[in-house]
Amino acid sequence: MRTLDELERFEPFHSLSEEGRRLLVKGLVRKECSRGEVTLYKGQPVSGAYVVLAGRLRVFSLAPNGTEATLYFIEPGETCVLALNCLFNDLLYPAWVQAEIGSTIALIPGAVYRKLFERETTIQNLTVHTLSTLVFRLMSELELVHSSHHRQRLANFILMQSASDGVLRMTQQQLAQHLGTTREVVARLLSEFSANGLVRTQRGAVAIKDLFGLRRVVAPEGDGSKE
């Protein structure tokens, strides 16, 4: 089964017992999501555990005025802890999930995932790791929201989300949505960063030019090069 083979590329599923593997096959669903497609809506019942096979999902909140703010991303091999929480506690989903790029998802039915959690140590470890990772990400973002200006949050986002070549392939509108602000604010800050030699802007992307300078924007009191 193609979806099972793709899941088994990731360690928690590669190490399942034969019984767990047979259980996992039952009802396993593979879903292709186009870029920008919303896969979960706020208030929607959760039918199972969502595991990203390829691509990336964005979990975001939406203010009454329509402003979006990214809560966290779900990368390949990861599952959504908010969905797991809803699954185990019979809750409706509290946010929105959107495919950041073209993505492939494996949906493990709720009843199957709960049985796997009861029987398989690797699934227990995956669940705990997912929870601890989310708590860390949310606390880091909350700290930035309360203690930082948009300038620091944008600099931190560029540092954290850029690819290994130092390029963040997102439009200014996408950056604004992630940070919960407007495109005009992002454009002004990027112009400032560019004028100071910190980044180079190009169509649909931002390239880091001065890594340590950008780190100093995030932590003005300390030099990031000493870390």
ChimeraX commands (.cxc) that place a marker at each C-alpha (Angstrom):
marker #1 position 0.00,0.00,0.00 radius 0.5
marker #1 position 1.53,3.27,-1.16 radius 0.5
marker #1 position 0.42,5.41,1.79 radius 0.5
marker #1 position 1.70,2.88,4.33 radius 0.5
marker #1 position 5.05,2.74,2.56 radius 0.5
marker #1 position 5.27,6.53,2.70 radius 0.5
marker #1 position 4.40,6.54,6.41 radius 0.5
marker #1 position 7.04,3.93,7.16 radius 0.5
marker #1 position 9.74,6.31,5.94 radius 0.5
marker #1 position 9.31,8.02,9.31 radius 0.5
marker #1 position 10.68,6.32,12.40 radius 0.5
marker #1 position 7.56,6.11,14.61 radius 0.5
marker #1 position 5.76,4.11,11.93 radius 0.5
marker #1 position 8.78,2.20,10.69 radius 0.5
marker #1 position 9.14,0.60,14.13 radius 0.5
marker #1 position 5.55,-0.62,14.53 radius 0.5
marker #1 position 4.93,-4.22,15.46 radius 0.5
marker #1 position 3.34,-6.48,12.86 radius 0.5
marker #1 position 0.05,-6.21,14.73 radius 0.5
marker #1 position 0.34,-2.43,14.73 radius 0.5
marker #1 position 1.15,-2.40,11.04 radius 0.5
marker #1 position -1.94,-4.48,10.23 radius 0.5
marker #1 position -4.05,-2.18,12.37 radius 0.5
marker #1 position -2.66,0.92,10.68 radius 0.5
marker #1 position -3.65,-0.32,7.22 radius 0.5
marker #1 position -7.32,-0.31,8.23 radius 0.5
marker #1 position -9.01,2.80,6.93 radius 0.5
marker #1 position -5.78,4.66,6.15 radius 0.5
marker #1 position -6.58,7.55,3.77 radius 0.5
marker #1 position -4.17,9.47,1.54 radius 0.5
marker #1 position -5.06,13.05,0.62 radius 0.5
marker #1 position -3.42,15.42,-1.84 radius 0.5
marker #1 position -3.75,19.12,-0.97 radius 0.5
marker #1 position -3.04,21.93,-3.40 radius 0.5
marker #1 position -1.20,25.05,-2.28 radius 0.5
marker #1 position -3.47,27.29,-0.21 radius 0.5
marker #1 position -6.13,24.63,0.29 radius 0.5
marker #1 position -7.75,24.66,3.73 radius 0.5
marker #1 position -7.78,21.11,5.10 radius 0.5
marker #1 position -9.33,21.78,8.53 radius 0.5
marker #1 position -11.71,24.54,9.59 radius 0.5
marker #1 position -12.35,25.97,13.03 radius 0.5
marker #1 position -15.29,24.17,14.62 radius 0.5
marker #1 position -14.89,21.09,12.43 radius 0.5
marker #1 position -15.03,17.62,14.02 radius 0.5
marker #1 position -11.70,15.80,13.82 radius 0.5
marker #1 position -11.94,12.37,12.24 radius 0.5
marker #1 position -8.40,11.18,12.87 radius 0.5
marker #1 position -4.71,11.95,13.14 radius 0.5
marker #1 position -3.19,13.94,10.27 radius 0.5
marker #1 position 0.39,13.04,9.36 radius 0.5
marker #1 position 2.23,15.10,6.73 radius 0.5
marker #1 position 3.93,12.86,4.17 radius 0.5
marker #1 position 5.24,15.67,1.97 radius 0.5
marker #1 position 4.94,19.44,1.86 radius 0.5
marker #1 position 3.99,21.59,4.83 radius 0.5
marker #1 position 0.79,22.57,6.64 radius 0.5
marker #1 position 0.18,25.88,8.38 radius 0.5
marker #1 position -2.01,26.07,11.48 radius 0.5
marker #1 position -3.38,29.58,11.95 radius 0.5
marker #1 position -5.90,31.62,13.88 radius 0.5
marker #1 position -8.28,34.19,12.42 radius 0.5
marker #1 position -9.28,37.39,14.22 radius 0.5
marker #1 position -12.81,38.86,13.88 radius 0.5
marker #1 position -11.41,41.52,11.52 radius 0.5
marker #1 position -10.07,38.81,9.20 radius 0.5
marker #1 position -6.40,39.08,10.20 radius 0.5
marker #1 position -4.55,35.76,10.11 radius 0.5
marker #1 position -1.72,34.75,12.42 radius 0.5
marker #1 position 0.34,31.57,12.09 radius 0.5
marker #1 position 0.43,29.39,15.19 radius 0.5
marker #1 position 2.85,26.74,13.91 radius 0.5
marker #1 position 3.81,24.60,10.92 radius 0.5
marker #1 position 3.50,20.84,10.50 radius 0.5
marker #1 position 6.46,19.37,8.62 radius 0.5
marker #1 position 6.86,15.93,6.94 radius 0.5
marker #1 position 6.72,13.14,9.52 radius 0.5
marker #1 position 4.88,15.34,12.02 radius 0.5
marker #1 position 1.25,15.25,13.10 radius 0.5
marker #1 position -1.04,18.01,14.37 radius 0.5
marker #1 position -1.23,17.99,18.16 radius 0.5
marker #1 position -4.39,20.13,18.18 radius 0.5
marker #1 position -6.08,17.44,16.11 radius 0.5
marker #1 position -4.80,14.78,18.51 radius 0.5
marker #1 position -6.13,16.74,21.46 radius 0.5
marker #1 position -9.54,16.98,19.78 radius 0.5
marker #1 position -9.39,13.28,18.97 radius 0.5
marker #1 position -8.69,12.16,22.53 radius 0.5
marker #1 position -11.01,14.68,24.20 radius 0.5
marker #1 position -13.93,14.77,21.75 radius 0.5
marker #1 position -13.47,18.46,20.92 radius 0.5
marker #1 position -14.02,20.51,17.77 radius 0.5
marker #1 position -10.92,21.82,15.99 radius 0.5
marker #1 position -9.97,25.28,17.42 radius 0.5
marker #1 position -8.11,26.78,14.44 radius 0.5
marker #1 position -7.61,26.49,10.68 radius 0.5
marker #1 position -5.13,24.34,8.76 radius 0.5
marker #1 position -3.92,25.25,5.28 radius 0.5
marker #1 position -1.45,23.65,2.88 radius 0.5
marker #1 position 1.49,26.05,2.73 radius 0.5
marker #1 position 2.67,24.33,-0.44 radius 0.5
marker #1 position 1.37,21.34,-2.38 radius 0.5
marker #1 position 1.19,18.66,0.32 radius 0.5
marker #1 position 0.34,15.00,0.88 radius 0.5
marker #1 position -1.38,13.91,4.08 radius 0.5
marker #1 position -2.08,10.51,5.62 radius 0.5
marker #1 position -5.25,10.41,7.70 radius 0.5
marker #1 position -5.26,7.71,10.38 radius 0.5
marker #1 position -8.86,7.14,11.59 radius 0.5
marker #1 position -9.42,8.15,15.21 radius 0.5
marker #1 position -10.33,4.70,16.46 radius 0.5
marker #1 position -7.21,3.24,14.84 radius 0.5
marker #1 position -4.89,5.90,16.25 radius 0.5
marker #1 position -6.27,5.45,19.76 radius 0.5
marker #1 position -5.66,1.70,19.58 radius 0.5
marker #1 position -2.15,2.27,18.28 radius 0.5
marker #1 position -1.53,4.70,21.13 radius 0.5
marker #1 position -2.62,2.06,23.64 radius 0.5
marker #1 position -0.44,-0.69,22.17 radius 0.5
marker #1 position 2.58,0.87,20.46 radius 0.5
marker #1 position 5.39,2.62,22.35 radius 0.5
marker #1 position 6.52,4.44,19.21 radius 0.5
marker #1 position 3.09,6.06,18.79 radius 0.5
marker #1 position 3.07,7.05,22.45 radius 0.5
marker #1 position 6.51,8.64,21.95 radius 0.5
marker #1 position 5.34,10.41,18.79 radius 0.5
marker #1 position 2.32,11.85,20.61 radius 0.5
marker #1 position 4.34,13.08,23.59 radius 0.5
marker #1 position 7.05,14.52,21.32 radius 0.5
marker #1 position 4.43,16.31,19.22 radius 0.5
marker #1 position 2.88,17.82,22.33 radius 0.5
marker #1 position 6.19,18.98,23.80 radius 0.5
marker #1 position 7.30,20.45,20.46 radius 0.5
marker #1 position 4.06,22.38,20.08 radius 0.5
marker #1 position 4.25,23.77,23.61 radius 0.5
marker #1 position 7.79,25.00,22.92 radius 0.5
marker #1 position 6.81,26.58,19.60 radius 0.5
marker #1 position 3.72,28.28,21.00 radius 0.5
marker #1 position 5.57,29.59,24.07 radius 0.5
marker #1 position 8.35,30.98,21.86 radius 0.5
marker #1 position 5.82,32.72,19.63 radius 0.5
marker #1 position 3.86,34.01,22.63 radius 0.5
marker #1 position 7.04,35.45,24.11 radius 0.5
marker #1 position 7.77,37.25,20.85 radius 0.5
marker #1 position 4.23,38.58,20.60 radius 0.5
marker #1 position 4.34,40.06,24.09 radius 0.5
marker #1 position 7.92,41.29,24.15 radius 0.5
marker #1 position 8.74,42.16,20.55 radius 0.5
marker #1 position 7.77,44.60,17.87 radius 0.5
marker #1 position 6.86,43.52,14.34 radius 0.5
marker #1 position 10.48,44.24,13.38 radius 0.5
marker #1 position 11.81,41.58,15.74 radius 0.5
marker #1 position 9.09,39.07,14.89 radius 0.5
marker #1 position 9.74,39.45,11.16 radius 0.5
marker #1 position 13.50,39.07,11.63 radius 0.5
marker #1 position 12.97,35.97,13.78 radius 0.5
marker #1 position 10.54,34.48,11.26 radius 0.5
marker #1 position 13.03,34.95,8.43 radius 0.5
marker #1 position 15.77,33.30,10.49 radius 0.5
marker #1 position 13.61,30.37,11.59 radius 0.5
marker #1 position 11.85,29.61,8.31 radius 0.5
marker #1 position 14.51,30.23,5.65 radius 0.5
marker #1 position 15.80,27.25,3.72 radius 0.5
marker #1 position 19.40,26.00,4.04 radius 0.5
marker #1 position 20.45,28.42,1.28 radius 0.5
marker #1 position 19.30,31.35,3.39 radius 0.5
marker #1 position 16.27,32.12,1.25 radius 0.5
marker #1 position 12.71,32.40,2.53 radius 0.5
marker #1 position 10.40,31.75,-0.39 radius 0.5
marker #1 position 7.28,33.65,0.61 radius 0.5
marker #1 position 5.50,36.71,-0.68 radius 0.5
marker #1 position 5.06,39.80,1.45 radius 0.5
marker #1 position 1.35,38.99,1.73 radius 0.5
marker #1 position 2.16,35.51,3.06 radius 0.5
marker #1 position 4.59,36.98,5.60 radius 0.5
marker #1 position 1.92,39.43,6.73 radius 0.5
marker #1 position -0.55,36.58,7.22 radius 0.5
marker #1 position 1.95,34.60,9.28 radius 0.5
marker #1 position 2.70,37.57,11.53 radius 0.5
marker #1 position -0.88,38.80,11.86 radius 0.5
marker #1 position -0.19,42.20,10.29 radius 0.5
marker #1 position -0.58,43.95,6.94 radius 0.5
marker #1 position 1.47,43.65,3.75 radius 0.5
marker #1 position 2.29,47.37,4.00 radius 0.5
marker #1 position 3.96,46.86,7.39 radius 0.5
marker #1 position 5.98,43.93,6.07 radius 0.5
marker #1 position 7.00,45.87,2.94 radius 0.5
marker #1 position 8.20,48.80,5.05 radius 0.5
marker #1 position 10.23,46.57,7.38 radius 0.5
marker #1 position 11.78,44.62,4.51 radius 0.5
marker #1 position 12.79,47.89,2.86 radius 0.5
marker #1 position 14.46,48.88,6.13 radius 0.5
marker #1 position 16.23,45.51,6.40 radius 0.5
marker #1 position 17.36,45.78,2.79 radius 0.5
marker #1 position 18.67,49.32,3.24 radius 0.5
marker #1 position 20.68,48.13,6.26 radius 0.5
marker #1 position 22.19,45.26,4.27 radius 0.5
marker #1 position 20.46,42.54,6.27 radius 0.5
marker #1 position 18.41,40.96,3.48 radius 0.5
marker #1 position 17.93,41.07,-0.25 radius 0.5
marker #1 position 14.35,41.12,-1.49 radius 0.5
marker #1 position 13.27,39.52,-4.74 radius 0.5
marker #1 position 9.99,38.49,-6.29 radius 0.5
marker #1 position 8.28,36.06,-3.92 radius 0.5
marker #1 position 11.35,35.61,-1.70 radius 0.5
marker #1 position 13.71,37.15,0.86 radius 0.5
marker #1 position 17.41,36.22,1.01 radius 0.5
marker #1 position 19.51,36.67,4.15 radius 0.5
marker #1 position 22.65,38.77,3.56 radius 0.5
marker #1 position 23.79,39.46,7.13 radius 0.5
marker #1 position 22.92,36.56,9.43 radius 0.5
marker #1 position 24.39,38.00,12.59 radius 0.5
marker #1 position 22.94,41.43,11.88 radius 0.5
marker #1 position 19.49,39.90,11.55 radius 0.5
marker #1 position 20.02,38.03,14.83 radius 0.5
marker #1 position 20.85,41.32,16.53 radius 0.5
marker #1 position 17.48,42.67,15.42 radius 0.5
marker #1 position 15.83,39.79,17.30 radius 0.5
marker #1 position 18.05,40.17,20.40 radius 0.5
marker #1 position 19.40,43.75,20.45 radius 0.5
marker #1 position 21.14,43.29,23.81 radius 0.5
marker #1 position 23.22,40.31,22.71 radius 0.5
marker #1 position 25.31,39.38,19.71 radius 0.5
marker #1 position 23.87,36.22,18.11 radius 0.5
marker #1 position 27.32,35.34,16.79 radius 0.5
marker #1 position 28.34,34.38,20.34 radius 0.5
marker #1 position 25.75,31.65,20.61 radius 0.5
marker link #1:1,2 radius 0.2
marker link #1:2,3 radius 0.2
marker link #1:3,4 radius 0.2
marker link #1:4,5 radius 0.2
marker link #1:5,6 radius 0.2
marker link #1:6,7 radius 0.2
marker link #1:7,8 radius 0.2
marker link #1:8,9 radius 0.2
marker link #1:9,10 radius 0.2
marker link #1:10,11 radius 0.2
marker link #1:11,12 radius 0.2
marker link #1:12,13 radius 0.2
marker link #1:13,14 radius 0.2
marker link #1:14,15 radius 0.2
marker link #1:15,16 radius 0.2
marker link #1:16,17 radius 0.2
marker link #1:17,18 radius 0.2
marker link #1:18,19 radius 0.2
marker link #1:19,20 radius 0.2
marker link #1:20,21 radius 0.2
marker link #1:21,22 radius 0.2
marker link #1:22,23 radius 0.2
marker link #1:23,24 radius 0.2
marker link #1:24,25 radius 0.2
marker link #1:25,26 radius 0.2
marker link #1:26,27 radius 0.2
marker link #1:27,28 radius 0.2
marker link #1:28,29 radius 0.2
marker link #1:29,30 radius 0.2
marker link #1:30,31 radius 0.2
marker link #1:31,32 radius 0.2
marker link #1:32,33 radius 0.2
marker link #1:33,34 radius 0.2
marker link #1:34,35 radius 0.2
marker link #1:35,36 radius 0.2
marker link #1:36,37 radius 0.2
marker link #1:37,38 radius 0.2
marker link #1:38,39 radius 0.2
marker link #1:39,40 radius 0.2
marker link #1:40,41 radius 0.2
marker link #1:41,42 radius 0.2
marker link #1:42,43 radius 0.2
marker link #1:43,44 radius 0.2
marker link #1:44,45 radius 0.2
marker link #1:45,46 radius 0.2
marker link #1:46,47 radius 0.2
marker link #1:47,48 radius 0.2
marker link #1:48,49 radius 0.2
marker link #1:49,50 radius 0.2
marker link #1:50,51 radius 0.2
marker link #1:51,52 radius 0.2
marker link #1:52,53 radius 0.2
marker link #1:53,54 radius 0.2
marker link #1:54,55 radius 0.2
marker link #1:55,56 radius 0.2
marker link #1:56,57 radius 0.2
marker link #1:57,58 radius 0.2
marker link #1:58,59 radius 0.2
marker link #1:59,60 radius 0.2
marker link #1:60,61 radius 0.2
marker link #1:61,62 radius 0.2
marker link #1:62,63 radius 0.2
marker link #1:63,64 radius 0.2
marker link #1:64,65 radius 0.2
marker link #1:65,66 radius 0.2
marker link #1:66,67 radius 0.2
marker link #1:67,68 radius 0.2
marker link #1:68,69 radius 0.2
marker link #1:69,70 radius 0.2
marker link #1:70,71 radius 0.2
marker link #1:71,72 radius 0.2
marker link #1:72,73 radius 0.2
marker link #1:73,74 radius 0.2
marker link #1:74,75 radius 0.2
marker link #1:75,76 radius 0.2
marker link #1:76,77 radius 0.2
marker link #1:77,78 radius 0.2
marker link #1:78,79 radius 0.2
marker link #1:79,80 radius 0.2
marker link #1:80,81 radius 0.2
marker link #1:81,82 radius 0.2
marker link #1:82,83 radius 0.2
marker link #1:83,84 radius 0.2
marker link #1:84,85 radius 0.2
marker link #1:85,86 radius 0.2
marker link #1:86,87 radius 0.2
marker link #1:87,88 radius 0.2
marker link #1:88,89 radius 0.2
marker link #1:89,90 radius 0.2
marker link #1:90,91 radius 0.2
marker link #1:91,92 radius 0.2
marker link #1:92,93 radius 0.2
marker link #1:93,94 radius 0.2
marker link #1:94,95 radius 0.2
marker link #1:95,96 radius 0.2
marker link #1:96,97 radius 0.2
marker link #1:97,98 radius 0.2
marker link #1:98,99 radius 0.2
marker link #1:99,100 radius 0.2
marker link #1:100,101 radius 0.2
marker link #1:101,102 radius 0.2
marker link #1:102,103 radius 0.2
marker link #1:103,104 radius 0.2
marker link #1:104,105 radius 0.2
marker link #1:105,106 radius 0.2
marker link #1:106,107 radius 0.2
marker link #1:107,108 radius 0.2
marker link #1:108,109 radius 0.2
marker link #1:109,110 radius 0.2
marker link #1:110,111 radius 0.2
marker link #1:111,112 radius 0.2
marker link #1:112,113 radius 0.2
marker link #1:113,114 radius 0.2
marker link #1:114,115 radius 0.2
marker link #1:115,116 radius 0.2
marker link #1:116,117 radius 0.2
marker link #1:117,118 radius 0.2
marker link #1:118,119 radius 0.2
marker link #1:119,120 radius 0.2
marker link #1:120,121 radius 0.2
marker link #1:121,122 radius 0.2
marker link #1:122,123 radius 0.2
marker link #1:123,124 radius 0.2
marker link #1:124,125 radius 0.2
marker link #1:125,126 radius 0.2
marker link #1:126,127 radius 0.2
marker link #1:127,128 radius 0.2
marker link #1:128,129 radius 0.2
marker link #1:129,130 radius 0.2
marker link #1:130,131 radius 0.2
marker link #1:131,132 radius 0.2
marker link #1:132,133 radius 0.2
marker link #1:133,134 radius 0.2
marker link #1:134,135 radius 0.2
marker link #1:135,136 radius 0.2
marker link #1:136,137 radius 0.2
marker link #1:137,138 radius 0.2
marker link #1:138,139 radius 0.2
marker link #1:139,140 radius 0.2
marker link #1:140,141 radius 0.2
marker link #1:141,142 radius 0.2
marker link #1:142,143 radius 0.2
marker link #1:143,144 radius 0.2
marker link #1:144,145 radius 0.2
marker link #1:145,146 radius 0.2
marker link #1:146,147 radius 0.2
marker link #1:147,148 radius 0.2
marker link #1:148,149 radius 0.2
marker link #1:149,150 radius 0.2
marker link #1:150,151 radius 0.2
marker link #1:151,152 radius 0.2
marker link #1:152,153 radius 0.2
marker link #1:153,154 radius 0.2
marker link #1:154,155 radius 0.2
marker link #1:155,156 radius 0.2
marker link #1:156,157 radius 0.2
marker link #1:157,158 radius 0.2
marker link #1:158,159 radius 0.2
marker link #1:159,160 radius 0.2
marker link #1:160,161 radius 0.2
marker link #1:161,162 radius 0.2
marker link #1:162,163 radius 0.2
marker link #1:163,164 radius 0.2
marker link #1:164,165 radius 0.2
marker link #1:165,166 radius 0.2
marker link #1:166,167 radius 0.2
marker link #1:167,168 radius 0.2
marker link #1:168,169 radius 0.2
marker link #1:169,170 radius 0.2
marker link #1:170,171 radius 0.2
marker link #1:171,172 radius 0.2
marker link #1:172,173 radius 0.2
marker link #1:173,174 radius 0.2
marker link #1:174,175 radius 0.2
marker link #1:175,176 radius 0.2
marker link #1:176,177 radius 0.2
marker link #1:177,178 radius 0.2
marker link #1:178,179 radius 0.2
marker link #1:179,180 radius 0.2
marker link #1:180,181 radius 0.2
marker link #1:181,182 radius 0.2
marker link #1:182,183 radius 0.2
marker link #1:183,184 radius 0.2
marker link #1:184,185 radius 0.2
marker link #1:185,186 radius 0.2
marker link #1:186,187 radius 0.2
marker link #1:187,188 radius 0.2
marker link #1:188,189 radius 0.2
marker link #1:189,190 radius 0.2
marker link #1:190,191 radius 0.2
marker link #1:191,192 radius 0.2
marker link #1:192,193 radius 0.2
marker link #1:193,194 radius 0.2
marker link #1:194,195 radius 0.2
marker link #1:195,196 radius 0.2
marker link #1:196,197 radius 0.2
marker link #1:197,198 radius 0.2
marker link #1:198,199 radius 0.2
marker link #1:199,200 radius 0.2
marker link #1:200,201 radius 0.2
marker link #1:201,202 radius 0.2
marker link #1:202,203 radius 0.2
marker link #1:203,204 radius 0.2
marker link #1:204,205 radius 0.2
marker link #1:205,206 radius 0.2
marker link #1:206,207 radius 0.2
marker link #1:207,208 radius 0.2
marker link #1:208,209 radius 0.2
marker link #1:209,210 radius 0.2
marker link #1:210,211 radius 0.2
marker link #1:211,212 radius 0.2
marker link #1:212,213 radius 0.2
marker link #1:213,214 radius 0.2
marker link #1:214,215 radius 0.2
marker link #1:215,216 radius 0.2
marker link #1:216,217 radius 0.2
marker link #1:217,218 radius 0.2
marker link #1:218,219 radius 0.2
marker link #1:219,220 radius 0.2
marker link #1:220,221 radius 0.2
marker link #1:221,222 radius 0.2
marker link #1:222,223 radius 0.2
marker link #1:223,224 radius 0.2
marker link #1:224,225 radius 0.2
marker link #1:225,226 radius 0.2
marker link #1:226,227 radius 0.2
view
